[in-house]
């Protein structure tokens, strides 16, 4: 769906998986499973991008990590 870097981790304090896209500030979601957190994040990212477009904000391009490995 999206080609953004995604981080998913277990949060003991929240007792759930947290998923986030660092390139989209504040774009985070959670879920009881890894898969649910990812699905919820995909929905959150779609809403983040739609909202940014409506507000005339710049939508960051996904990073090409191959360029960072030099």
PDB file with SEQRES, HELIX, SHEET and CRYST1 records, atoms N, CA, C and O in Angstrom:
SEQRES   1 A   70  UNK UNK UNK UNK UNK UNK UNK UNK UNK UNK UNK UNK UNK          
SEQRES   2 A   70  UNK UNK UNK UNK UNK UNK UNK UNK UNK UNK UNK UNK UNK          
SEQRES   3 A   70  UNK UNK UNK UNK UNK UNK UNK UNK UNK UNK UNK UNK UNK          
SEQRES   4 A   70  UNK UNK UNK UNK UNK UNK UNK UNK UNK UNK UNK UNK UNK          
SEQRES   5 A   70  UNK UNK UNK UNK UNK UNK UNK UNK UNK UNK UNK UNK UNK          
SEQRES   6 A   70  UNK UNK UNK UNK UNK                                          
HELIX    1 AA1 UNK A   34  UNK A   54  1                                  21    
HELIX    2 AA2 UNK A   67  UNK A   69  5                                   3    
SHEET    1 AA1 3 UNK A   7  UNK A  11  0                                        
SHEET    2 AA1 3 UNK A  16  UNK A  20 -1                                        
SHEET    3 AA1 3 UNK A  28  UNK A  31 -1                                        
CRYST1    1.000    1.000    1.000  90.00  90.00  90.00 P 1           1          
ATOM      1  N   UNK A   1       0.829  -1.186   0.000  1.00  0.00           N  
ATOM      2  CA  UNK A   1       0.000   0.000   0.000  1.00  0.00           C  
ATOM      3  C   UNK A   1       0.873   1.249   0.000  1.00  0.00           C  
ATOM      4  O   UNK A   1       0.947   1.948  -1.011  1.00  0.00           O  
ATOM      5  N   UNK A   2       1.524   1.537   1.096  1.00  0.00           N  
ATOM      6  CA  UNK A   2       2.426   2.671   1.177  1.00  0.00           C  
ATOM      7  C   UNK A   2       3.842   2.145   1.245  1.00  0.00           C  
ATOM      8  O   UNK A   2       4.067   1.011   1.667  1.00  0.00           O  
ATOM      9  N   UNK A   3       4.794   2.954   0.836  1.00  0.00           N  
ATOM     10  CA  UNK A   3       6.186   2.518   0.827  1.00  0.00           C  
ATOM     11  C   UNK A   3       6.990   3.217   1.904  1.00  0.00           C  
ATOM     12  O   UNK A   3       8.199   3.399   1.763  1.00  0.00           O  
ATOM     13  N   UNK A   4       6.332   3.607   2.967  1.00  0.00           N  
ATOM     14  CA  UNK A   4       7.013   4.273   4.064  1.00  0.00           C  
ATOM     15  C   UNK A   4       7.591   3.262   5.043  1.00  0.00           C  
ATOM     16  O   UNK A   4       7.039   2.182   5.255  1.00  0.00           O  
ATOM     17  N   UNK A   5       8.714   3.642   5.630  1.00  0.00           N  
ATOM     18  CA  UNK A   5       9.308   2.828   6.683  1.00  0.00           C  
ATOM     19  C   UNK A   5       8.289   2.709   7.817  1.00  0.00           C  
ATOM     20  O   UNK A   5       7.655   3.694   8.196  1.00  0.00           O  
ATOM     21  N   UNK A   6       8.140   1.517   8.346  1.00  0.00           N  
ATOM     22  CA  UNK A   6       7.193   1.260   9.423  1.00  0.00           C  
ATOM     23  C   UNK A   6       7.912   0.609  10.586  1.00  0.00           C  
ATOM     24  O   UNK A   6       8.693  -0.325  10.405  1.00  0.00           O  
ATOM     25  N   UNK A   7       7.645   1.105  11.774  1.00  0.00           N  
ATOM     26  CA  UNK A   7       8.210   0.530  12.987  1.00  0.00           C  
ATOM     27  C   UNK A   7       7.061  -0.031  13.811  1.00  0.00           C  
ATOM     28  O   UNK A   7       6.069   0.655  14.058  1.00  0.00           O  
ATOM     29  N   UNK A   8       7.203  -1.287  14.235  1.00  0.00           N  
ATOM     30  CA  UNK A   8       6.191  -1.910  15.089  1.00  0.00           C  
ATOM     31  C   UNK A   8       6.909  -2.514  16.286  1.00  0.00           C  
ATOM     32  O   UNK A   8       7.895  -3.236  16.137  1.00  0.00           O  
ATOM     33  N   UNK A   9       6.401  -2.210  17.475  1.00  0.00           N  
ATOM     34  CA  UNK A   9       7.034  -2.724  18.688  1.00  0.00           C  
ATOM     35  C   UNK A   9       5.978  -2.977  19.757  1.00  0.00           C  
ATOM     36  O   UNK A   9       4.884  -2.415  19.719  1.00  0.00           O  
ATOM     37  N   UNK A  10       6.326  -3.824  20.700  1.00  0.00           N  
ATOM     38  CA  UNK A  10       5.451  -4.133  21.829  1.00  0.00           C  
ATOM     39  C   UNK A  10       5.654  -3.085  22.917  1.00  0.00           C  
ATOM     40  O   UNK A  10       6.790  -2.779  23.281  1.00  0.00           O  
ATOM     41  N   UNK A  11       4.573  -2.541  23.431  1.00  0.00           N  
ATOM     42  CA  UNK A  11       4.629  -1.586  24.529  1.00  0.00           C  
ATOM     43  C   UNK A  11       4.089  -2.256  25.785  1.00  0.00           C  
ATOM     44  O   UNK A  11       2.888  -2.504  25.898  1.00  0.00           O  
ATOM     45  N   UNK A  12       4.974  -2.545  26.721  1.00  0.00           N  
ATOM     46  CA  UNK A  12       4.540  -3.172  27.973  1.00  0.00           C  
ATOM     47  C   UNK A  12       3.608  -2.265  28.756  1.00  0.00           C  
ATOM     48  O   UNK A  12       2.644  -2.730  29.362  1.00  0.00           O  
ATOM     49  N   UNK A  13       3.896  -0.967  28.742  1.00  0.00           N  
ATOM     50  CA  UNK A  13       3.067  -0.038  29.514  1.00  0.00           C  
ATOM     51  C   UNK A  13       1.659   0.090  28.931  1.00  0.00           C  
ATOM     52  O   UNK A  13       0.706   0.339  29.670  1.00  0.00           O  
ATOM     53  N   UNK A  14       1.520  -0.076  27.615  1.00  0.00           N  
ATOM     54  CA  UNK A  14       0.204   0.003  26.983  1.00  0.00           C  
ATOM     55  C   UNK A  14      -0.411  -1.380  26.753  1.00  0.00           C  
ATOM     56  O   UNK A  14      -1.596  -1.486  26.435  1.00  0.00           O  
ATOM     57  N   UNK A  15       0.374  -2.418  26.910  1.00  0.00           N  
ATOM     58  CA  UNK A  15      -0.053  -3.810  26.706  1.00  0.00           C  
ATOM     59  C   UNK A  15      -0.620  -4.013  25.295  1.00  0.00           C  
ATOM     60  O   UNK A  15      -1.668  -4.637  25.122  1.00  0.00           O  
ATOM     61  N   UNK A  16       0.080  -3.483  24.300  1.00  0.00           N  
ATOM     62  CA  UNK A  16      -0.333  -3.664  22.909  1.00  0.00           C  
ATOM     63  C   UNK A  16       0.859  -3.374  21.998  1.00  0.00           C  
ATOM     64  O   UNK A  16       1.897  -2.878  22.435  1.00  0.00           O  
ATOM     65  N   UNK A  17       0.675  -3.699  20.726  1.00  0.00           N  
ATOM     66  CA  UNK A  17       1.687  -3.361  19.728  1.00  0.00           C  
ATOM     67  C   UNK A  17       1.444  -1.933  19.262  1.00  0.00           C  
ATOM     68  O   UNK A  17       0.300  -1.527  19.058  1.00  0.00           O  
ATOM     69  N   UNK A  18       2.513  -1.180  19.095  1.00  0.00           N  
ATOM     70  CA  UNK A  18       2.466   0.186  18.596  1.00  0.00           C  
ATOM     71  C   UNK A  18       3.134   0.187  17.226  1.00  0.00           C  
ATOM     72  O   UNK A  18       4.217  -0.373  17.054  1.00  0.00           O  
ATOM     73  N   UNK A  19       2.487   0.814  16.262  1.00  0.00           N  
ATOM     74  CA  UNK A  19       3.040   0.931  14.913  1.00  0.00           C  
ATOM     75  C   UNK A  19       3.118   2.406  14.560  1.00  0.00           C  
ATOM     76  O   UNK A  19       2.218   3.181  14.882  1.00  0.00           O  
ATOM     77  N   UNK A  20       4.203   2.787  13.894  1.00  0.00           N  
ATOM     78  CA  UNK A  20       4.347   4.187  13.513  1.00  0.00           C  
ATOM     79  C   UNK A  20       5.125   4.321  12.211  1.00  0.00           C  
ATOM     80  O   UNK A  20       5.894   3.443  11.822  1.00  0.00           O  
ATOM     81  N   UNK A  21       4.893   5.461  11.549  1.00  0.00           N  
ATOM     82  CA  UNK A  21       5.623   5.815  10.334  1.00  0.00           C  
ATOM     83  C   UNK A  21       6.396   7.082  10.674  1.00  0.00           C  
ATOM     84  O   UNK A  21       5.809   8.163  10.728  1.00  0.00           O  
ATOM     85  N   UNK A  22       7.702   6.971  10.904  1.00  0.00           N  
ATOM     86  CA  UNK A  22       8.493   8.131  11.316  1.00  0.00           C  
ATOM     87  C   UNK A  22       8.435   9.304  10.341  1.00  0.00           C  
ATOM     88  O   UNK A  22       8.537  10.456  10.761  1.00  0.00           O  
ATOM     89  N   UNK A  23       8.275   9.032   9.056  1.00  0.00           N  
ATOM     90  CA  UNK A  23       8.266  10.100   8.053  1.00  0.00           C  
ATOM     91  C   UNK A  23       6.973  10.923   8.059  1.00  0.00           C  
ATOM     92  O   UNK A  23       6.930  12.020   7.501  1.00  0.00           O  
ATOM     93  N   UNK A  24       5.931  10.395   8.684  1.00  0.00           N  
ATOM     94  CA  UNK A  24       4.651  11.100   8.789  1.00  0.00           C  
ATOM     95  C   UNK A  24       4.441  11.451  10.265  1.00  0.00           C  
ATOM     96  O   UNK A  24       3.894  10.645  11.018  1.00  0.00           O  
ATOM     97  N   UNK A  25       4.860  12.619  10.674  1.00  0.00           N  
ATOM     98  CA  UNK A  25       4.828  12.986  12.097  1.00  0.00           C  
ATOM     99  C   UNK A  25       3.469  12.750  12.757  1.00  0.00           C  
ATOM    100  O   UNK A  25       2.435  13.227  12.290  1.00  0.00           O  
ATOM    101  N   UNK A  26       3.510  12.003  13.850  1.00  0.00           N  
ATOM    102  CA  UNK A  26       2.299  11.722  14.615  1.00  0.00           C  
ATOM    103  C   UNK A  26       1.459  10.589  14.069  1.00  0.00           C  
ATOM    104  O   UNK A  26       0.416  10.273  14.641  1.00  0.00           O  
ATOM    105  N   UNK A  27       1.882   9.965  12.977  1.00  0.00           N  
ATOM    106  CA  UNK A  27       1.116   8.870  12.388  1.00  0.00           C  
ATOM    107  C   UNK A  27       1.457   7.576  13.125  1.00  0.00           C  
ATOM    108  O   UNK A  27       2.486   6.945  12.883  1.00  0.00           O  
ATOM    109  N   UNK A  28       0.554   7.207  14.033  1.00  0.00           N  
ATOM    110  CA  UNK A  28       0.754   6.021  14.868  1.00  0.00           C  
ATOM    111  C   UNK A  28      -0.574   5.285  15.008  1.00  0.00           C  
ATOM    112  O   UNK A  28      -1.643   5.862  14.807  1.00  0.00           O  
ATOM    113  N   UNK A  29      -0.490   4.018  15.351  1.00  0.00           N  
ATOM    114  CA  UNK A  29      -1.669   3.211  15.620  1.00  0.00           C  
ATOM    115  C   UNK A  29      -1.259   2.096  16.584  1.00  0.00           C  
ATOM    116  O   UNK A  29      -0.074   1.890  16.848  1.00  0.00           O  
ATOM    117  N   UNK A  30      -2.238   1.399  17.093  1.00  0.00           N  
ATOM    118  CA  UNK A  30      -1.935   0.282  17.987  1.00  0.00           C  
ATOM    119  C   UNK A  30      -2.874  -0.883  17.677  1.00  0.00           C  
ATOM    120  O   UNK A  30      -3.858  -0.734  16.954  1.00  0.00           O  
ATOM    121  N   UNK A  31      -2.547  -2.040  18.240  1.00  0.00           N  
ATOM    122  CA  UNK A  31      -3.389  -3.215  18.064  1.00  0.00           C  
ATOM    123  C   UNK A  31      -2.969  -4.315  19.017  1.00  0.00           C  
ATOM    124  O   UNK A  31      -1.854  -4.315  19.540  1.00  0.00           O  
ATOM    125  N   UNK A  32      -3.874  -5.247  19.234  1.00  0.00           N  
ATOM    126  CA  UNK A  32      -3.589  -6.376  20.122  1.00  0.00           C  
ATOM    127  C   UNK A  32      -2.610  -7.361  19.500  1.00  0.00           C  
ATOM    128  O   UNK A  32      -1.977  -8.143  20.209  1.00  0.00           O  
ATOM    129  N   UNK A  33      -2.485  -7.326  18.179  1.00  0.00           N  
ATOM    130  CA  UNK A  33      -1.521  -8.179  17.491  1.00  0.00           C  
ATOM    131  C   UNK A  33      -0.677  -7.317  16.556  1.00  0.00           C  
ATOM    132  O   UNK A  33      -1.027  -6.179  16.244  1.00  0.00           O  
ATOM    133  N   UNK A  34       0.419  -7.878  16.127  1.00  0.00           N  
ATOM    134  CA  UNK A  34       1.304  -7.210  15.165  1.00  0.00           C  
ATOM    135  C   UNK A  34       0.514  -6.850  13.901  1.00  0.00           C  
ATOM    136  O   UNK A  34       0.604  -5.735  13.387  1.00  0.00           O  
ATOM    137  N   UNK A  35      -0.264  -7.832  13.418  1.00  0.00           N  
ATOM    138  CA  UNK A  35      -1.028  -7.643  12.192  1.00  0.00           C  
ATOM    139  C   UNK A  35      -2.092  -6.567  12.344  1.00  0.00           C  
ATOM    140  O   UNK A  35      -2.305  -5.773  11.426  1.00  0.00           O  
ATOM    141  N   UNK A  36      -2.768  -6.530  13.500  1.00  0.00           N  
ATOM    142  CA  UNK A  36      -3.798  -5.531  13.726  1.00  0.00           C  
ATOM    143  C   UNK A  36      -3.193  -4.130  13.806  1.00  0.00           C  
ATOM    144  O   UNK A  36      -3.765  -3.170  13.289  1.00  0.00           O  
ATOM    145  N   UNK A  37      -2.041  -4.020  14.452  1.00  0.00           N  
ATOM    146  CA  UNK A  37      -1.363  -2.727  14.533  1.00  0.00           C  
ATOM    147  C   UNK A  37      -0.986  -2.239  13.137  1.00  0.00           C  
ATOM    148  O   UNK A  37      -1.119  -1.052  12.842  1.00  0.00           O  
ATOM    149  N   UNK A  38      -0.521  -3.138  12.281  1.00  0.00           N  
ATOM    150  CA  UNK A  38      -0.150  -2.780  10.918  1.00  0.00           C  
ATOM    151  C   UNK A  38      -1.377  -2.346  10.120  1.00  0.00           C  
ATOM    152  O   UNK A  38      -1.334  -1.334   9.420  1.00  0.00           O  
ATOM    153  N   UNK A  39      -2.477  -3.109  10.220  1.00  0.00           N  
ATOM    154  CA  UNK A  39      -3.715  -2.729   9.518  1.00  0.00           C  
ATOM    155  C   UNK A  39      -4.205  -1.360   9.970  1.00  0.00           C  
ATOM    156  O   UNK A  39      -4.587  -0.524   9.151  1.00  0.00           O  
ATOM    157  N   UNK A  40      -4.190  -1.138  11.285  1.00  0.00           N  
ATOM    158  CA  UNK A  40      -4.629   0.145  11.821  1.00  0.00           C  
ATOM    159  C   UNK A  40      -3.713   1.282  11.363  1.00  0.00           C  
ATOM    160  O   UNK A  40      -4.175   2.395  11.112  1.00  0.00           O  
ATOM    161  N   UNK A  41      -2.427   0.996  11.258  1.00  0.00           N  
ATOM    162  CA  UNK A  41      -1.478   2.012  10.794  1.00  0.00           C  
ATOM    163  C   UNK A  41      -1.721   2.360   9.331  1.00  0.00           C  
ATOM    164  O   UNK A  41      -1.622   3.527   8.950  1.00  0.00           O  
ATOM    165  N   UNK A  42      -2.034   1.375   8.514  1.00  0.00           N  
ATOM    166  CA  UNK A  42      -2.320   1.646   7.104  1.00  0.00           C  
ATOM    167  C   UNK A  42      -3.520   2.580   6.975  1.00  0.00           C  
ATOM    168  O   UNK A  42      -3.511   3.492   6.149  1.00  0.00           O  
ATOM    169  N   UNK A  43      -4.534   2.359   7.777  1.00  0.00           N  
ATOM    170  CA  UNK A  43      -5.700   3.246   7.774  1.00  0.00           C  
ATOM    171  C   UNK A  43      -5.321   4.641   8.272  1.00  0.00           C  
ATOM    172  O   UNK A  43      -5.739   5.645   7.696  1.00  0.00           O  
ATOM    173  N   UNK A  44      -4.531   4.700   9.338  1.00  0.00           N  
ATOM    174  CA  UNK A  44      -4.096   5.996   9.879  1.00  0.00           C  
ATOM    175  C   UNK A  44      -3.258   6.758   8.853  1.00  0.00           C  
ATOM    176  O   UNK A  44      -3.396   7.975   8.727  1.00  0.00           O  
ATOM    177  N   UNK A  45      -2.391   6.058   8.119  1.00  0.00           N  
ATOM    178  CA  UNK A  45      -1.549   6.703   7.113  1.00  0.00           C  
ATOM    179  C   UNK A  45      -2.402   7.262   5.981  1.00  0.00           C  
ATOM    180  O   UNK A  45      -2.146   8.364   5.496  1.00  0.00           O  
ATOM    181  N   UNK A  46      -3.403   6.518   5.562  1.00  0.00           N  
ATOM    182  CA  UNK A  46      -4.297   6.996   4.513  1.00  0.00           C  
ATOM    183  C   UNK A  46      -5.001   8.273   4.973  1.00  0.00           C  
ATOM    184  O   UNK A  46      -5.089   9.239   4.216  1.00  0.00           O  
ATOM    185  N   UNK A  47      -5.499   8.283   6.204  1.00  0.00           N  
ATOM    186  CA  UNK A  47      -6.157   9.477   6.740  1.00  0.00           C  
ATOM    187  C   UNK A  47      -5.173  10.630   6.896  1.00  0.00           C  
ATOM    188  O   UNK A  47      -5.518  11.783   6.638  1.00  0.00           O  
ATOM    189  N   UNK A  48      -3.943  10.320   7.319  1.00  0.00           N  
ATOM    190  CA  UNK A  48      -2.909  11.352   7.484  1.00  0.00           C  
ATOM    191  C   UNK A  48      -2.660  12.041   6.149  1.00  0.00           C  
ATOM    192  O   UNK A  48      -2.622  13.269   6.074  1.00  0.00           O  
ATOM    193  N   UNK A  49      -2.492  11.248   5.100  1.00  0.00           N  
ATOM    194  CA  UNK A  49      -2.198  11.783   3.774  1.00  0.00           C  
ATOM    195  C   UNK A  49      -3.387  12.571   3.225  1.00  0.00           C  
ATOM    196  O   UNK A  49      -3.204  13.652   2.667  1.00  0.00           O  
ATOM    197  N   UNK A  50      -4.600  12.043   3.377  1.00  0.00           N  
ATOM    198  CA  UNK A  50      -5.794  12.759   2.919  1.00  0.00           C  
ATOM    199  C   UNK A  50      -5.924  14.111   3.623  1.00  0.00           C  
ATOM    200  O   UNK A  50      -6.224  15.120   2.984  1.00  0.00           O  
ATOM    201  N   UNK A  51      -5.701  14.129   4.920  1.00  0.00           N  
ATOM    202  CA  UNK A  51      -5.803  15.365   5.694  1.00  0.00           C  
ATOM    203  C   UNK A  51      -4.725  16.363   5.265  1.00  0.00           C  
ATOM    204  O   UNK A  51      -4.995  17.556   5.127  1.00  0.00           O  
ATOM    205  N   UNK A  52      -3.516  15.873   5.058  1.00  0.00           N  
ATOM    206  CA  UNK A  52      -2.426  16.748   4.622  1.00  0.00           C  
ATOM    207  C   UNK A  52      -2.761  17.378   3.273  1.00  0.00           C  
ATOM    208  O   UNK A  52      -2.512  18.565   3.065  1.00  0.00           O  
ATOM    209  N   UNK A  53      -3.324  16.593   2.358  1.00  0.00           N  
ATOM    210  CA  UNK A  53      -3.707  17.120   1.046  1.00  0.00           C  
ATOM    211  C   UNK A  53      -4.776  18.204   1.196  1.00  0.00           C  
ATOM    212  O   UNK A  53      -4.685  19.264   0.577  1.00  0.00           O  
ATOM    213  N   UNK A  54      -5.781  17.931   2.018  1.00  0.00           N  
ATOM    214  CA  UNK A  54      -6.868  18.900   2.234  1.00  0.00           C  
ATOM    215  C   UNK A  54      -6.355  20.209   2.822  1.00  0.00           C  
ATOM    216  O   UNK A  54      -6.884  21.279   2.521  1.00  0.00           O  
ATOM    217  N   UNK A  55      -5.333  20.126   3.654  1.00  0.00           N  
ATOM    218  CA  UNK A  55      -4.782  21.314   4.314  1.00  0.00           C  
ATOM    219  C   UNK A  55      -3.666  21.963   3.509  1.00  0.00           C  
ATOM    220  O   UNK A  55      -3.108  22.975   3.934  1.00  0.00           O  
ATOM    221  N   UNK A  56      -3.331  21.395   2.353  1.00  0.00           N  
ATOM    222  CA  UNK A  56      -2.275  21.955   1.524  1.00  0.00           C  
ATOM    223  C   UNK A  56      -0.881  21.731   2.077  1.00  0.00           C  
ATOM    224  O   UNK A  56       0.048  22.459   1.727  1.00  0.00           O  
ATOM    225  N   UNK A  57      -0.723  20.741   2.932  1.00  0.00           N  
ATOM    226  CA  UNK A  57       0.575  20.430   3.522  1.00  0.00           C  
ATOM    227  C   UNK A  57       1.405  19.578   2.573  1.00  0.00           C  
ATOM    228  O   UNK A  57       0.871  18.893   1.700  1.00  0.00           O  
ATOM    229  N   UNK A  58       2.700  19.633   2.755  1.00  0.00           N  
ATOM    230  CA  UNK A  58       3.624  18.811   1.969  1.00  0.00           C  
ATOM    231  C   UNK A  58       3.584  17.378   2.512  1.00  0.00           C  
ATOM    232  O   UNK A  58       3.656  17.157   3.721  1.00  0.00           O  
ATOM    233  N   UNK A  59       3.468  16.429   1.611  1.00  0.00           N  
ATOM    234  CA  UNK A  59       3.476  15.015   1.997  1.00  0.00           C  
ATOM    235  C   UNK A  59       4.873  14.479   1.711  1.00  0.00           C  
ATOM    236  O   UNK A  59       5.302  14.453   0.557  1.00  0.00           O  
ATOM    237  N   UNK A  60       5.587  14.050   2.751  1.00  0.00           N  
ATOM    238  CA  UNK A  60       6.950  13.558   2.543  1.00  0.00           C  
ATOM    239  C   UNK A  60       6.992  12.349   1.607  1.00  0.00           C  
ATOM    240  O   UNK A  60       6.127  11.475   1.663  1.00  0.00           O  
ATOM    241  N   UNK A  61       7.989  12.317   0.768  1.00  0.00           N  
ATOM    242  CA  UNK A  61       8.229  11.144  -0.080  1.00  0.00           C  
ATOM    243  C   UNK A  61       8.847  10.047   0.784  1.00  0.00           C  
ATOM    244  O   UNK A  61       9.615  10.344   1.700  1.00  0.00           O  
ATOM    245  N   UNK A  62       8.525   8.787   0.507  1.00  0.00           N  
ATOM    246  CA  UNK A  62       9.190   7.705   1.234  1.00  0.00           C  
ATOM    247  C   UNK A  62      10.694   7.769   1.004  1.00  0.00           C  
ATOM    248  O   UNK A  62      11.150   8.054  -0.104  1.00  0.00           O  
ATOM    249  N   UNK A  63      11.456   7.505   2.049  1.00  0.00           N  
ATOM    250  CA  UNK A  63      12.930   7.524   1.937  1.00  0.00           C  
ATOM    251  C   UNK A  63      13.408   6.300   1.162  1.00  0.00           C  
ATOM    252  O   UNK A  63      12.819   5.222   1.239  1.00  0.00           O  
ATOM    253  N   UNK A  64      14.472   6.494   0.426  1.00  0.00           N  
ATOM    254  CA  UNK A  64      15.127   5.383  -0.253  1.00  0.00           C  
ATOM    255  C   UNK A  64      16.306   4.972   0.617  1.00  0.00           C  
ATOM    256  O   UNK A  64      17.350   5.624   0.598  1.00  0.00           O  
ATOM    257  N   UNK A  65      16.148   3.905   1.370  1.00  0.00           N  
ATOM    258  CA  UNK A  65      17.178   3.481   2.327  1.00  0.00           C  
ATOM    259  C   UNK A  65      18.424   2.946   1.649  1.00  0.00           C  
ATOM    260  O   UNK A  65      19.469   2.814   2.286  1.00  0.00           O  
ATOM    261  N   UNK A  66      18.328   2.639   0.379  1.00  0.00           N  
ATOM    262  CA  UNK A  66      19.542   2.205  -0.332  1.00  0.00           C  
ATOM    263  C   UNK A  66      20.557   3.330  -0.380  1.00  0.00           C  
ATOM    264  O   UNK A  66      21.764   3.087  -0.367  1.00  0.00           O  
ATOM    265  N   UNK A  67      20.061   4.585  -0.435  1.00  0.00           N  
ATOM    266  CA  UNK A  67      20.974   5.737  -0.479  1.00  0.00           C  
ATOM    267  C   UNK A  67      21.673   5.959   0.851  1.00  0.00           C  
ATOM    268  O   UNK A  67      22.744   6.563   0.901  1.00  0.00           O  
ATOM    269  N   UNK A  68      21.068   5.471   1.928  1.00  0.00           N  
ATOM    270  CA  UNK A  68      21.648   5.683   3.264  1.00  0.00           C  
ATOM    271  C   UNK A  68      22.724   4.646   3.596  1.00  0.00           C  
ATOM    272  O   UNK A  68      23.444   4.805   4.582  1.00  0.00           O  
ATOM    273  N   UNK A  69      22.843   3.596   2.794  1.00  0.00           N  
ATOM    274  CA  UNK A  69      23.772   2.520   3.100  1.00  0.00           C  
ATOM    275  C   UNK A  69      25.156   2.746   2.502  1.00  0.00           C  
ATOM    276  O   UNK A  69      26.020   1.878   2.628  1.00  0.00           O  
ATOM    277  N   UNK A  70      25.383   3.843   1.881  1.00  0.00           N  
ATOM    278  CA  UNK A  70      26.681   4.107   1.237  1.00  0.00           C  
ATOM    279  C   UNK A  70      27.783   4.282   2.253  1.00  0.00           C  
ATOM    280  O   UNK A  70      28.935   4.510   1.881  1.00  0.00           O  
TER     281      UNK A  70                                                      
END                                                                             
